[in-house]
Amino acid sequence: MAEPLTNNQRIAKNTIMLYIRMLLSVVVSLYTSRVVLEVLGVEDYGIYSVVGGVVAMFSFLNSSMAGATSRFLTFEMGKGNQDKLQVTFSSALIIHIAIALIVLLLAETVGLWFLNNKLVIPEERMHAAHWVLQFSVISMLVNFTQVPYNAAIIAHEKMDVYAYVEMLNVFLKLGIVYLLKFGGFDKLILYSFLVLSVTVLIALIYRIYCIRNYEETHFRWFWDLDVIRPMFKFSAYDLFGNMCYTARLQGTNFLLNIFFGAIINAANGISSVVQGTLLSLSSSVITAFKPQIIKSYANQDYNKFNYYINFGAKLSSTLLLIITVPLLLNMQKVLMIWLGQIPEGVLSITRILLVANVFTINSQLLVIGIHASGNVKLHGLCCGWLYLLSLPLIYLLLHLGCDYIVVYYVVASITLLYLVFTIAILFYLVKGFDWLKFILQTFLPQIIVAVIAIVFTYYLVHNSIASDNIRLITDTIVSCFVILVLTVIFLD
């Protein structure tokens, strides 16, 4: 069934804007992080990271609530119920204000105690560390109360506004780097204050835009338990899944440290940065499909529901493969350019994690479908326990003498199993979901495209060119062409 051209045009425009925004953000972030390290110095940069991390510890309270807010706003917009939409927005804002106050209390008690008694900070820098903590707390409060406004923009599918403001955010943070080079202020305190200033300015821009353009963002005092209760229930089960994933992530890191030491931790950290960067570039376009998936479910239009899930998975996976295939073939060269020296284990770990990205990108689209149903209990519990139970398995394998690389084969296998669980749970919750079509016409063709592109590029180009630099360029061009052609053939 052909979709209306206006919807496809809107999604295409939003996809392009979000992808450009994310690409720009990644490039600038890689540059600014290096310059900030140079200006602040290793010690002050470490203080900023660890003190900011004290506040970030409490962000898990907000992350799941943000997903609930986005889902319920988009759902009511799809139903066309303006009164319920305003009640939902105002209720969400009240909840986020409450969460912000809880975080403020925790940060000024537990966080302050942790800073003064547990963190190892030179005495002469403790004054600056306290300023960093206070500025970080204020930034967190602003970000928490900003969530409903961002959710409203995404629900209205104004991704161009979202992308433009985020690009401004990126350039302002780039400007901070140059301001640090001037003046006789304490660089660490100045940097923390400037980051807070940018956060407040960006939040004001979003809020002014929303208030001027969307009636539902005009705050009214509503305390409707029929709205608040399902939002809390939704976020609670989502929170369990997120906490289990974090436990698996950090638990694996701790086990690697116990059995192999800090060298493999460093390799794990670098590989995770590469994996996360590539995944963020491709998964950013998923945001463009989220409103349409949820609205299609709200209207019980399962043709559109399946269409957007499959189309989103095809597009995001294609963007992922275009970057991943040449990187897999030229991993050592790219890492040498970036790092100069490649720590032990980075090459093999990164390759496995990049393969696992293909499973993750598909799961992300399907999870939106589960969120659209509003019933996240089964998925949160099943997949949460799946992540947790992987830790004893990893420990057992390492205890039996297995090499560290086995850990990543387990991680990739769990990621694939997570995808299988997600497909099954989505079909259980939404009978209109065509799971067989997704597997046969969307997921399996992605694997075929990836394998053919790698084999074709490796034997035709990669093996026949001596120069590393020329090989990197030709591999990228050829693999991109092959992937696009195969995508048209297999994923049409």
Secondary structure, 3 states (H helix, E strand, C coil): CCCCHHHHHHHHHHHHHHHHHHHHHHHHHHHHHHHHHHHHHHHHHHHHHHHHHHHHHHHHHHHHHHHHHHHHHHHHHHHCCHHHHHHHHHHHHHHHHHHHHHHHHHHHHHHHHHHHHCCCCCHHHHHHHHHHHHHHHHHHHHHHHHHHHHHHHHHCCCHHHHHHHHHHHHHHHHHHHHHCCCCCCCHHHHHHHHHHHHHHHHHHHHHHHHHHHCHHHCCCCCCCHHHHHHHHHHHHHHHHHHHHHHHHHHHHHHHHHHHHCHHHHHHHHHHHHHHHHHHHHHHCCHHHHHHHHHHHHHCCCHHHHHHHHHHHHHHHHHHHHHHHHHHHHCHHHHHHHHHCCCCCCHHHHHHHHHHHHHHHHHHHHHHHHHHHHCCCHHHHHHHHHHHHHHHHHHHHHHHCCCCCHHHHHHHHHHHHHHHHHHHHHHHHHCCCCCHHHHHHHHHHHHHHHHHHHHHHHHHHCHHHCCCHHHHHHHHHHHHHHHHHHHHHHHCC
